[in-house]
Amino acid sequence: MIGEFKIGSVVLSKAGHDSGDYFVIVEIVNDDYVKVVDGRLRKLAKPKLKKTKHLKALGIELSIVVEMIKNGTTIHDKTIKSALSKVLTQ
């Protein structure tokens, strides 16, 4: 199951108080957990730990996030929020 969840993937929360919200994966903890942010309520300083079974992968990857993490460039919440909103409004 972890194969469909990668850093930079856009996911939809299926369970919890944030059900229906969209997030970006910023860290893979193990096969069962990932850390997600949305740049708005869930910021990079305090990512949300979510079970992968409570997420639905949308098959969309934010390449800007992947590149910034690979290069060690500082990512800002504004960048996450902007990239996520652009992808979701298309």
N, CA, C and O atoms as a GROMACS GRO file, in nm:
protein
  360
    1MET      N    1   0.082  -0.120   0.000
    1MET     CA    2   0.000   0.000   0.000
    1MET      C    3   0.086   0.125   0.000
    1MET      O    4   0.045   0.228  -0.055
    2ILE      N    5   0.203   0.119   0.060
    2ILE     CA    6   0.288   0.237   0.070
    2ILE      C    7   0.335   0.283  -0.068
    2ILE      O    8   0.376   0.398  -0.083
    3GLY      N    9   0.332   0.195  -0.167
    3GLY     CA   10   0.377   0.230  -0.301
    3GLY      C   11   0.302   0.347  -0.362
    3GLY      O   12   0.361   0.422  -0.440
    4GLU      N   13   0.176   0.363  -0.330
    4GLU     CA   14   0.099   0.474  -0.386
    4GLU      C   15   0.118   0.604  -0.309
    4GLU      O   16   0.076   0.710  -0.355
    5PHE      N   17   0.180   0.597  -0.192
    5PHE     CA   18   0.205   0.715  -0.111
    5PHE      C   19   0.353   0.750  -0.119
    5PHE      O   20   0.438   0.675  -0.074
    6LYS      N   21   0.382   0.868  -0.178
    6LYS     CA   22   0.520   0.915  -0.192
    6LYS      C   23   0.526   1.059  -0.142
    6LYS      O   24   0.424   1.128  -0.133
    7ILE      N   25   0.646   1.103  -0.111
    7ILE     CA   26   0.663   1.243  -0.072
    7ILE      C   27   0.620   1.331  -0.188
    7ILE      O   28   0.662   1.310  -0.302
    8GLY      N   29   0.537   1.429  -0.159
    8GLY     CA   30   0.486   1.520  -0.261
    8GLY      C   31   0.352   1.479  -0.317
    8GLY      O   32   0.292   1.554  -0.394
    9SER      N   33   0.302   1.360  -0.280
    9SER     CA   34   0.171   1.314  -0.329
    9SER      C   35   0.058   1.390  -0.262
    9SER      O   36   0.062   1.418  -0.143
   10VAL      N   37  -0.044   1.422  -0.341
   10VAL     CA   38  -0.164   1.486  -0.288
   10VAL      C   39  -0.259   1.375  -0.246
   10VAL      O   40  -0.284   1.281  -0.322
   11VAL      N   41  -0.312   1.387  -0.124
   11VAL     CA   42  -0.401   1.285  -0.070
   11VAL      C   43  -0.527   1.351  -0.014
   11VAL      O   44  -0.528   1.469   0.020
   12LEU      N   45  -0.632   1.271  -0.005
   12LEU     CA   46  -0.759   1.313   0.052
   12LEU      C   47  -0.781   1.236   0.181
   12LEU      O   48  -0.768   1.113   0.184
   13SER      N   49  -0.814   1.307   0.287
   13SER     CA   50  -0.841   1.242   0.415
   13SER      C   51  -0.979   1.178   0.411
   13SER      O   52  -1.078   1.244   0.378
   14LYS      N   53  -0.985   1.048   0.445
   14LYS     CA   54  -1.112   0.975   0.444
   14LYS      C   55  -1.173   0.960   0.582
   14LYS      O   56  -1.290   0.922   0.594
   15ALA      N   57  -1.096   0.988   0.688
   15ALA     CA   58  -1.145   0.966   0.823
   15ALA      C   59  -1.088   1.071   0.918
   15ALA      O   60  -0.983   1.131   0.892
   16GLY      N   61  -1.158   1.092   1.028
   16GLY     CA   62  -1.113   1.187   1.129
   16GLY      C   63  -1.184   1.320   1.115
   16GLY      O   64  -1.269   1.338   1.028
   17HIS      N   65  -1.148   1.413   1.202
   17HIS     CA   66  -1.213   1.544   1.197
   17HIS      C   67  -1.175   1.624   1.073
   17HIS      O   68  -1.241   1.722   1.039
   18ASP      N   69  -1.068   1.582   1.006
   18ASP     CA   70  -1.025   1.650   0.883
   18ASP      C   71  -1.071   1.575   0.757
   18ASP      O   72  -1.017   1.597   0.648
   19SER      N   73  -1.170   1.489   0.772
   19SER     CA   74  -1.224   1.413   0.660
   19SER      C   75  -1.269   1.508   0.549
   19SER      O   76  -1.340   1.606   0.574
   20GLY      N   77  -1.228   1.478   0.426
   20GLY     CA   78  -1.264   1.561   0.311
   20GLY      C   79  -1.161   1.667   0.279
   20GLY      O   80  -1.174   1.736   0.178
   21ASP      N   81  -1.059   1.683   0.362
   21ASP     CA   82  -0.954   1.782   0.338
   21ASP      C   83  -0.841   1.721   0.255
   21ASP      O   84  -0.816   1.600   0.260
   22TYR      N   85  -0.774   1.806   0.179
   22TYR     CA   86  -0.663   1.764   0.095
   22TYR      C   87  -0.531   1.802   0.161
   22TYR      O   88  -0.519   1.908   0.222
   23PHE      N   89  -0.432   1.714   0.148
   23PHE     CA   90  -0.301   1.734   0.208
   23PHE      C   91  -0.193   1.692   0.110
   23PHE      O   92  -0.219   1.630   0.007
   24VAL      N   93  -0.069   1.727   0.146
   24VAL     CA   94   0.050   1.684   0.072
   24VAL      C   95   0.136   1.605   0.169
   24VAL      O   96   0.158   1.647   0.283
   25ILE      N   97   0.185   1.491   0.125
   25ILE     CA   98   0.273   1.409   0.209
   25ILE      C   99   0.413   1.471   0.209
   25ILE      O  100   0.471   1.497   0.104
   26VAL      N  101   0.465   1.496   0.330
   26VAL     CA  102   0.599   1.552   0.342
   26VAL      C  103   0.698   1.454   0.405
   26VAL      O  104   0.819   1.476   0.399
   27GLU      N  105   0.648   1.347   0.464
   27GLU     CA  106   0.737   1.247   0.522
   27GLU      C  107   0.665   1.113   0.530
   27GLU      O  108   0.547   1.107   0.564
   28ILE      N  109   0.738   1.006   0.499
   28ILE     CA  110   0.685   0.871   0.515
   28ILE      C  111   0.750   0.814   0.640
   28ILE      O  112   0.872   0.796   0.645
   29VAL      N  113   0.669   0.787   0.742
   29VAL     CA  114   0.721   0.738   0.870
   29VAL      C  115   0.750   0.589   0.862
   29VAL      O  116   0.860   0.544   0.894
   30ASN      N  117   0.650   0.512   0.819
   30ASN     CA  118   0.666   0.367   0.797
   30ASN      C  119   0.553   0.322   0.704
   30ASN      O  120   0.489   0.405   0.640
   31ASP      N  121   0.528   0.192   0.696
   31ASP     CA  122   0.425   0.141   0.605
   31ASP      C  123   0.284   0.185   0.642
   31ASP      O  124   0.195   0.186   0.557
   32ASP      N  125   0.262   0.220   0.768
   32ASP     CA  126   0.128   0.254   0.814
   32ASP      C  127   0.103   0.403   0.836
   32ASP      O  128  -0.012   0.445   0.842
   33TYR      N  129   0.208   0.483   0.847
   33TYR     CA  130   0.192   0.624   0.880
   33TYR      C  131   0.270   0.716   0.787
   33TYR      O  132   0.380   0.683   0.741
   34VAL      N  133   0.212   0.833   0.760
   34VAL     CA  134   0.279   0.940   0.687
   34VAL      C  135   0.250   1.071   0.759
   34VAL      O  136   0.157   1.080   0.838
   35LYS      N  137   0.332   1.173   0.730
   35LYS     CA  138   0.307   1.306   0.784
   35LYS      C  139   0.261   1.394   0.669
   35LYS      O  140   0.321   1.396   0.561
   36VAL      N  141   0.151   1.468   0.694
   36VAL     CA  142   0.091   1.550   0.590
   36VAL      C  143   0.074   1.694   0.636
   36VAL      O  144   0.064   1.723   0.755
   37VAL      N  145   0.073   1.785   0.537
   37VAL     CA  146   0.050   1.927   0.563
   37VAL      C  147  -0.041   1.982   0.454
   37VAL      O  148  -0.056   1.923   0.348
   38ASP      N  149  -0.103   2.097   0.484
   38ASP     CA  150  -0.181   2.166   0.381
   38ASP      C  151  -0.138   2.312   0.366
   38ASP      O  152  -0.189   2.382   0.278
   39GLY      N  153  -0.047   2.357   0.450
   39GLY     CA  154   0.002   2.494   0.440
   39GLY      C  155  -0.092   2.597   0.497
   39GLY      O  156  -0.061   2.716   0.500
   40ARG      N  157  -0.208   2.552   0.543
   40ARG     CA  158  -0.309   2.644   0.596
   40ARG      C  159  -0.332   2.614   0.744
   40ARG      O  160  -0.288   2.690   0.830
   41LEU      N  161  -0.399   2.505   0.773
   41LEU     CA  162  -0.424   2.466   0.912
   41LEU      C  163  -0.313   2.374   0.964
   41LEU      O  164  -0.273   2.384   1.080
   42ARG      N  165  -0.264   2.286   0.878
   42ARG     CA  166  -0.155   2.196   0.915
   42ARG      C  167  -0.030   2.248   0.848
   42ARG      O  168  -0.011   2.232   0.727
   43LYS      N  169   0.055   2.309   0.927
   43LYS     CA  170   0.175   2.373   0.873
   43LYS      C  171   0.296   2.282   0.885
   43LYS      O  172   0.294   2.181   0.955
   44LEU      N  173   0.401   2.318   0.815
   44LEU     CA  174   0.524   2.238   0.813
   44LEU      C  175   0.588   2.226   0.950
   44LEU      O  176   0.657   2.128   0.978
   45ALA      N  177   0.567   2.324   1.036
   45ALA     CA  178   0.625   2.319   1.170
   45ALA      C  179   0.561   2.209   1.255
   45ALA      O  180   0.624   2.157   1.347
   46LYS      N  181   0.437   2.173   1.223
   46LYS     CA  182   0.368   2.068   1.298
   46LYS      C  183   0.280   1.985   1.204
   46LYS      O  184   0.158   2.001   1.202
   47PRO      N  185   0.343   1.896   1.126
   47PRO     CA  186   0.265   1.814   1.033
   47PRO      C  187   0.176   1.714   1.106
   47PRO      O  188   0.204   1.674   1.220
   48LYS      N  189   0.071   1.674   1.039
   48LYS     CA  190  -0.026   1.578   1.095
   48LYS      C  191   0.021   1.437   1.065
   48LYS      O  192   0.054   1.405   0.950
   49LEU      N  193   0.023   1.354   1.166
   49LEU     CA  194   0.055   1.212   1.150
   49LEU      C  195  -0.076   1.140   1.117
   49LEU      O  196  -0.169   1.140   1.197
   50LYS      N  197  -0.083   1.079   0.999
   50LYS     CA  198  -0.205   1.010   0.956
   50LYS      C  199  -0.174   0.866   0.918
   50LYS      O  200  -0.067   0.836   0.864
   51LYS      N  201  -0.269   0.778   0.946
   51LYS     CA  202  -0.259   0.640   0.900
   51LYS      C  203  -0.289   0.637   0.750
   51LYS      O  204  -0.379   0.706   0.702
   52THR      N  205  -0.213   0.558   0.678
   52THR     CA  206  -0.233   0.550   0.534
   52THR      C  207  -0.370   0.493   0.498
   52THR      O  208  -0.425   0.524   0.392
   53LYS      N  209  -0.425   0.410   0.585
   53LYS     CA  210  -0.558   0.353   0.554
   53LYS      C  211  -0.668   0.459   0.564
   53LYS      O  212  -0.780   0.436   0.518
   54HIS      N  213  -0.638   0.574   0.622
   54HIS     CA  214  -0.734   0.683   0.632
   54HIS      C  215  -0.715   0.788   0.524
   54HIS      O  216  -0.776   0.894   0.527
   55LEU      N  217  -0.629   0.757   0.426
   55LEU     CA  218  -0.600   0.849   0.318
   55LEU      C  219  -0.629   0.785   0.183
   55LEU      O  220  -0.617   0.663   0.167
   56LYS      N  221  -0.666   0.868   0.087
   56LYS     CA  222  -0.686   0.822  -0.050
   56LYS      C  223  -0.587   0.898  -0.138
   56LYS      O  224  -0.591   1.020  -0.146
   57ALA      N  225  -0.497   0.824  -0.204
   57ALA     CA  226  -0.401   0.886  -0.296
   57ALA      C  227  -0.475   0.928  -0.423
   57ALA      O  228  -0.553   0.850  -0.479
   58LEU      N  229  -0.451   1.050  -0.469
   58LEU     CA  230  -0.519   1.101  -0.587
   58LEU      C  231  -0.439   1.084  -0.715
   58LEU      O  232  -0.487   1.116  -0.823
   59GLY      N  233  -0.316   1.033  -0.703
   59GLY     CA  234  -0.233   1.014  -0.820
   59GLY      C  235  -0.174   1.144  -0.873
   59GLY      O  236  -0.130   1.152  -0.988
   60ILE      N  237  -0.172   1.246  -0.788
   60ILE     CA  238  -0.116   1.377  -0.825
   60ILE      C  239   0.007   1.400  -0.738
   60ILE      O  240   0.005   1.377  -0.617
   61GLU      N  241   0.114   1.445  -0.801
   61GLU     CA  242   0.236   1.473  -0.727
   61GLU      C  243   0.276   1.619  -0.747
   61GLU      O  244   0.278   1.668  -0.860
   62LEU      N  245   0.307   1.687  -0.639
   62LEU     CA  246   0.353   1.825  -0.647
   62LEU      C  247   0.504   1.823  -0.666
   62LEU      O  248   0.580   1.807  -0.569
   63SER      N  249   0.548   1.839  -0.789
   63SER     CA  250   0.690   1.829  -0.820
   63SER      C  251   0.774   1.935  -0.751
   63SER      O  252   0.890   1.911  -0.718
   64ILE      N  253   0.717   2.052  -0.728
   64ILE     CA  254   0.792   2.158  -0.660
   64ILE      C  255   0.830   2.116  -0.518
   64ILE      O  256   0.939   2.147  -0.471
   65VAL      N  257   0.739   2.045  -0.450
   65VAL     CA  258   0.767   1.998  -0.314
   65VAL      C  259   0.875   1.891  -0.317
   65VAL      O  260   0.966   1.892  -0.234
   66VAL      N  261   0.865   1.799  -0.410
   66VAL     CA  262   0.964   1.692  -0.422
   66VAL      C  263   1.102   1.750  -0.448
   66VAL      O  264   1.199   1.710  -0.384
   67GLU      N  265   1.111   1.844  -0.542
   67GLU     CA  266   1.240   1.905  -0.576
   67GLU      C  267   1.300   1.981  -0.457
   67GLU      O  268   1.420   1.973  -0.433
   68MET      N  269   1.216   2.054  -0.384
   68MET     CA  270   1.265   2.132  -0.271
   68MET      C  271   1.317   2.041  -0.160
   68MET      O  272   1.418   2.073  -0.096
   69ILE      N  273   1.250   1.930  -0.137
   69ILE     CA  274   1.295   1.835  -0.034
   69ILE      C  275   1.424   1.768  -0.078
   69ILE      O  276   1.516   1.753   0.002
   70LYS      N  277   1.434   1.727  -0.204
   70LYS     CA  278   1.555   1.663  -0.256
   70LYS      C  279   1.675   1.757  -0.248
   70LYS      O  280   1.785   1.715  -0.212
   71ASN      N  281   1.654   1.883  -0.282
   71ASN     CA  282   1.763   1.981  -0.285
   71ASN      C  283   1.795   2.037  -0.148
   71ASN      O  284   1.894   2.108  -0.132
   72GLY      N  285   1.713   2.008  -0.050
   72GLY     CA  286   1.735   2.062   0.084
   72GLY      C  287   1.696   2.209   0.095
   72GLY      O  288   1.735   2.277   0.190
   73THR      N  289   1.620   2.257  -0.001
   73THR     CA  290   1.574   2.396  -0.001
   73THR      C  291   1.464   2.413   0.104
   73THR      O  292   1.383   2.322   0.125
   74THR      N  293   1.461   2.527   0.167
   74THR     CA  294   1.358   2.556   0.266
   74THR      C  295   1.223   2.568   0.197
   74THR      O  296   1.208   2.644   0.102
   75ILE      N  297   1.127   2.494   0.247
   75ILE     CA  298   0.990   2.501   0.194
   75ILE      C  299   0.909   2.587   0.289
   75ILE      O  300   0.923   2.579   0.411
   76HIS      N  301   0.824   2.670   0.233
   76HIS     CA  302   0.738   2.756   0.314
   76HIS      C  303   0.594   2.708   0.302
   76HIS      O  304   0.554   2.650   0.201
   77ASP      N  305   0.516   2.734   0.407
   77ASP     CA  306   0.375   2.695   0.405
   77ASP      C  307   0.302   2.760   0.288
   77ASP      O  308   0.212   2.701   0.229
   78LYS      N  309   0.342   2.882   0.255
   78LYS     CA  310   0.281   2.955   0.144
   78LYS      C  311   0.299   2.878   0.012
   78LYS      O  312   0.208   2.875  -0.071
   79THR      N  313   0.416   2.817  -0.007
   79THR     CA  314   0.444   2.739  -0.127
   79THR      C  315   0.354   2.616  -0.134
   79THR      O  316   0.298   2.586  -0.239
   80ILE      N  317   0.340   2.547  -0.022
   80ILE     CA  318   0.253   2.428  -0.016
   80ILE      C  319   0.108   2.468  -0.045
   80ILE      O  320   0.041   2.406  -0.127
   81LYS      N  321   0.062   2.571   0.022
   81LYS     CA  322  -0.077   2.616   0.007
   81LYS      C  323  -0.106   2.656  -0.138
   81LYS      O  324  -0.210   2.620  -0.193
   82SER      N  325  -0.016   2.730  -0.197
   82SER     CA  326  -0.034   2.776  -0.334
   82SER      C  327  -0.034   2.660  -0.434
   82SER      O  328  -0.122   2.652  -0.519
   83ALA      N  329   0.064   2.571  -0.423
   83ALA     CA  330   0.074   2.457  -0.514
   83ALA      C  331  -0.047   2.365  -0.500
   83ALA      O  332  -0.098   2.315  -0.600
   84LEU      N  333  -0.091   2.343  -0.379
   84LEU     CA  334  -0.206   2.256  -0.354
   84LEU      C  335  -0.333   2.317  -0.414
   84LEU      O  336  -0.412   2.246  -0.477
   85SER      N  337  -0.353   2.447  -0.395
   85SER     CA  338  -0.474   2.510  -0.449
   85SER      C  339  -0.475   2.512  -0.601
   85SER      O  340  -0.580   2.496  -0.662
   86LYS      N  341  -0.356   2.531  -0.664
   86LYS     CA  342  -0.348   2.529  -0.810
   86LYS      C  343  -0.387   2.394  -0.866
   86LYS      O  344  -0.459   2.385  -0.965
   87VAL      N  345  -0.339   2.288  -0.803
   87VAL     CA  346  -0.367   2.152  -0.849
   87VAL      C  347  -0.514   2.117  -0.831
   87VAL      O  348  -0.574   2.054  -0.918
   88LEU      N  349  -0.572   2.159  -0.721
   88LEU     CA  350  -0.710   2.122  -0.691
   88LEU      C  351  -0.813   2.202  -0.772
   88LEU      O  352  -0.928   2.160  -0.785
   89THR      N  353  -0.773   2.317  -0.825
   89THR     CA  354  -0.869   2.398  -0.902
   89THR      C  355  -0.865   2.367  -1.050
   89THR      O  356  -0.944   2.422  -1.127
   90GLN      N  357  -0.775   2.280  -1.092
   90GLN     CA  358  -0.766   2.245  -1.235
   90GLN      C  359  -0.873   2.149  -1.274
   90GLN      O  360  -0.881   2.108  -1.390
   0.00000   0.00000   0.00000
